[in-house]
C-alpha cells in the first residue's frame, strides 16, 4: 500500500494561475514570482514554472524540475531555485541546473528565499552579487542582452554536473512533485 501523504493546503500560482500544494518553499516561490512581475518588469509569459529537467545516470532516468526559468527574446536567461534556509547551500544545485537545462547554458543562476537572493554567473560558477536588488530587472537584461553568453556545456563536464544536480536535488523534501506533482 502506498504511503499516505499528509493533507496540505493549496494556493493559486501567481504566474500560471494553477492550484499548487502549499508545501516546502512554495510560499518563497510565490514571492519571487511576484517580485519578477511586479518589481522587475517581466511578463508572466516570460516565466516558466516547474521546468522539467531529465537526465540518464547509470542507465536510470532521473526526472526533476527547476523552480523558475526566465526567458527573453526566445532565450532562457535566468534559472531560479526558490529555497528555505541557508541560500549558499543551494548554489551548486542551481548552477548545475542552469548548465544542464537545454542545449545552451542559462547565463544567470539565482537562489532566493523571497527575502534575499544569491546571483551567480553560470558559466564560471562565480558569485556575482546578493540581495533582491541583485536580481537583474527585465530592462537591465535587455540592455545587455548581446553581452550574455549562451554556450553549450562541454560533453566531458555534463556527467559531472548531472551527478551534482541529482545529489543536491534528491535532498529536497516536501515538494510538489513528491506530493503528486512532477
BAVO-478297 format. One record per residue: x, y, z of N, C-alpha, C, O in turn. Coordinates in steps of 0.05 Angstrom, whole numbers, plus 5000, padded with zeros to 4 digits. Each point is the difference from the previous one (the first is absolute). Example, Ala and Ser with C-alpha at 12.3 -4.5 7.8 and 13.67 -1.06 7.14 Angstrom:
// residues 2
526448865156498250245000501850245000502150005013;497250214973501650245001498550225014501050225004;
***
This chain:
// residues 182
501749775000498350235000501850255000501950025016;497650174966501650244999499750175026497949995013;504350154994499850165025497850224997499650114978;499249955044497950215000501450275004501550045019;497950144963501250275003498350165020497649985001;503850205013498650185018498350194983500950084979;496849995031498450204985501550274999501450075018;498250074960501350264998498150204987498149924986;502350335019498550224988501150044971502249924994;496250214990500950084974499850304997498650145015;502749974965499850284993500250034970500949824986;498250405004500150064971502850114994500850205011;500649674971502650094991499750274987498350044983;503450155025499850284990500350024970498650154986;503349695002500650024972498049834983498950104980;500549665028498449824984497050005007498449944983;501050145042497249995009499149735009497849975010;503949824986499349735008500249965030501650135013;496749704997500249925029502449835004500549814986;501150265034502449855007500149955030498950165016;502349624993500149945029501750225014502150074990;497050025032501450205016501849865020499550005024;502649884965501949855017502850074992500550124979;501449815038502850074994500450304998499050155016;502449924963500750294995498050134981500750204988;496949705010498050114981499450295006499850164981;499949925044499550285006502350174991499650234990;502949675013502350154990499950044970500650224990;498649574996499950024971497850214991500450154981;497449865033497950194994501050295004499450174984;502249875036501250275005501950074977499950224990;501749595001501950054978498550054974500750184985;497249665010498450054976498850285000500250144979;498749955043498950275002502250214996499550204986;502849765026502250184997500850034971500450224990;499849554996500850014972498050154983500850154982;496749825023497950134984499650295009500050194983;499549855043499250265009502350205004499550244997;502949675009502250185005502249994979501350204994;499149574994502149974981499150034971501650014982;495850005013498950064974499749774980499550054977;500849705032499649774983497149944996498450045018;500949874958497249924995499749715010501949845000;495650105007499549725009500849804978500949785006;498750304969500749814978503049964997500849824985;500850345028502949984998501149825023502449965002;495849945015500849845023498949724998497549974998;504249845002499249725000500149905029501850075015;496249774993499849905028500349694999498849874983;502750035036500549715002500849884973498749834989;503650275002501049924973501349725002501949965016;497149854969501049735002503049984992500950134981;500549715034502849944993500349705003499149885019;502350004962500349714999502849934992501250134983;499849665029502749904993500149705004498449895016;503549984971500449715004502649975015502150084990;497749795033502349955016500049705007498149905012;504149974981500349715005497649854989498849835014;500450234962497849864986497250055012498149874992;501750325026497550075012499250294993501850175000;495749874994499150274994499450145026498549905017;502750344987499450165023498550254990500950154983;496749895028498350224993499650195024499749915023;500350344971499550205021499050254987499049994977;501150245036499150254989501650235012500749995024;499750214960501350255009497750195007498150034984;502050105039497850175010499050204980497750004992;504150174998499250224982502250044979502449975006;496850094970501950074979498850254985497750004993;504050205004499150244986501350004972502449954997;496050124983500950014972499450284989497950125005;504049974979499750254985500949964971501949864995;496650254987500749974971500449714993501749934983;496749905028500049714994502449855011500449774993;501250365025502349865013499650005030499250205012;501449585000499949985029502450155011502349944993;497150255026502250175010500549965030502250055009;495849865006500449975029498549755010497749944991;503649905026498849775013499950055030502050115011;495849825002499750055028499449755016498649824992;502650175031499349805021498950175023501450175011;496149784996498750145022500249825024498849785000;502750305020500849825021499550125028499950255003;499849585016499950095028502949995012501749864989;498750285032502649965014502450134987499850204987;502549685018502650114992500249994970500449794988;499450444999500050014971502649904987499849874979;502550185033502549914989500149694996501549904984;497049965032500149714998498649904975500249764993;498450414992498749934975501550094975499149964978;503250165026501650114978500649794979499450044976;501849745031500849804980497649884986500249934976;497650045038497649884987499050184978499549904978;500150365027498950174980502050064977499250024977;503450005030501950044979500149754981500150024976;499849745036500049754984497550004983500149934976;497650145035497549994985500150204977499249934977;501950315028500250204978501949904978499750084977;502349765030501849894980498749784984500849954977;497449905035498849764988497450054985499349844982;499350365024497250034990500050124972500050244996;500049584985500050094972502749964986501949915012;498150174963502449974984502250195009502449925001;496950335005501950205009499650055030497849985010;504450085003499850075029498550265003500250194984;498249835037498550245007502050185014501149925021;499450334970502150165010500050075030502150035012;495550014999499850095028498549795017497849914992;503350035031498749815019499550155026501750155009;495949815002499250155024498849815021498449834993;502350215032498749875022498750225017501350205006;496249765001498650205015498049885020498849794994;500950345028497949925020497850205000498249995017;501850204964498050214999500750245017498850214997;503249765021500950235016502850094992500750235003;500849594986502750064990500549824975498349844993;504050204995500749844977503049994997501450185008;499649604980502849984992499949964970498649834990;503050334996500049994970502849914991502050095010;497949714971502549884990500250024970498050004986;504550025004500649974972500249704995501849875011;496550024972499949714996502549904987501149795009;500050344971502349894986502449975018501449804999;499150405018502449995018499349885027501849915014;495650104993499249915027500550225021499649955024;501450284967500750225018497650145012498050054986;502250015040497950165014500250284990502250125001;495649994989500050274989499250205021501450205004;496449755010499050205019497949875017499349774996;499750385024497849895016498050215007500550244998;497249675011497750175006498050004978500749944977;496850135029497950004979500650214978499349964977;502150255031500750214980502049894980500350114978;501249685029502049884982498749844977501349944980;496249985023498649864979499650204977498650205004;502549744972499750204979497150044991498449814998;500950454998497450074990499949944970502049984987;495650005003499649944971501550214983501449934981;498250335025501250214984503149985000501350044980;499849895043502949975003501049774983502050034986;496649745015500949774984499750064970501749914984;496250225008499650074972502250184991501049984977;499850215040502150194992502749874996501750094984;498849695031502649864997499749724988501749835003;496150134982499449744989502249904982500749765001;500450414982502149924981502649915014501649864988;498850235037502449915015499649745015501949885009;495650024993499549755013501249774983499750014975;501549805038501249774985498249765003499249925022;500149964955498349764998501849784989499949954976;501649925041501949794991498949735007498749965021;502049854962499449725007501849905022502350105002;496749725014501749885021501749794986499049824987;503750195017501749794988499149725009499449965024;500649864958499049725006501549885023498749855016;503950204987501549875022499250115027500649875021;498150364980499150115026497149925006499150035023;499449894957497249945004499449795021498350055018;503149734981499549785020500550105028498449955018;503750204986500750115027497750185010499349985023;499850204959497850185008497449855006498550075018;501049724966497649835005500249885028498049995015;504349904992500349885027499750205022498749955020;502450294976499850215020497050085003499050025023;499750024955497250085001498349795014498550075019;501849684973498349795012500649985030498149965016;504450054992500749985028498650215017498849945021;501350314970498850215015496949994999498650045019;500449904957497150004995498749785017497750045009;503549744994498949785016499550075029498349885013;503050324996499750095028497550165005499250055023;499550034955497550165003497849835012499649774992;499050345027497749865012497750194999500350254996;497349655007497550165000499750174975499450235002;501149654975499750154975497549914986498949795006;500350374975497549934985500249734986498149855001;504250094987500249754986499949765019499249794992;501850255032499949785020497149965010499349795011;499050424985497249995009498249944976497550045002;503649864977498449924977500250184976498649974980;503350235022500450184977501749874979499449794990;502850345003501849924978500949715003501549904983;
***
